[in-house]
Amino acid sequence: MTEKCSDPRLASVEENYKRIAERVAQAAVRAGRQPQDVTLLAATKTVAPEYINHAIRCGLRFIGENRVQELLEKYDRIDFEAGVSAHMIGRLQTNKVKYIVDKVDCVQSVDSVKLAAEISRLSEKIGRRMPVLVEVNIGEEPNKGGVLPGMLEDFLEEIASLPGIQIDGLMAIPPICAEKTELCNYFSRMRQYFIDIGAKKIDNVSMNCLSMGMSSDYEDAILCGSTMVRVGSALFGQRIYP
């Protein structure tokens, strides 16, 4: 139970969380899976800690930040004692890894050998193996990060030997699509890569997490095989930029 909210935005976050969690569970069942098979991660870009913490009190257990500086600014004000796991979901520069390697439980945007090597090096230095997801540029868009699909298997095999990381799955952000069928085709292709790579049983490559689907399409992503959805504006409202 959460306390009665006097702040309208707090009340909205609570209502939104309950609705989204229910829809995630329903979509999982429609996809032939159990509700607990799909993880709801809150994308917290530009969201103040008070609203993040309220979602945590409502039951949220995973948050994702896009920017290193924003994560650092919020970190001490977020209620991690409640058992919350923080993920880095935005593009990560190699020179910024040192700031977050002891603060996040997963980096979801690994798309270069250089980045993977630095995460591995700094993780080893503090005695841990960092779970990572490899970002796939499923739409092959030149302005987006991510490994091209045709290079994915070779890339995974190249970084799998790094001792300070554990490859835990894949992440993708499909292109903006006018038609739902086109969007679902991208999601389904990602699911097939996920299945095919898992079947190869590459050392240090586990396909435990397929992170795809955001506020506008998370139910479709779940129906196409997503195991983690990253929901921001549907939970917290439209982003308020400083």
Secondary structure, 3 states (H helix, E strand, C coil): CCCCCCCHHHHHHHHHHHHHHHHHHHHHHHCCCCHHHCEEEEECCCCCHHHHHHHHHHCCCEEEECCHHHHHHHHHHCCHHHCCEEEECCCCCHHHHHHHCCCCCEEEEECCHHHHHHHHHHHHHCCCCEEEEEEECCCCCCCCCCECHHHHHHHHHHHCCCCCEEEEEEEECCCCCCCHHHHHHHHHHHHHHHHHHHHHCCCCEEEEEEECCCCCCHHHHHHCCCCEEEECHHHHCCCCCC
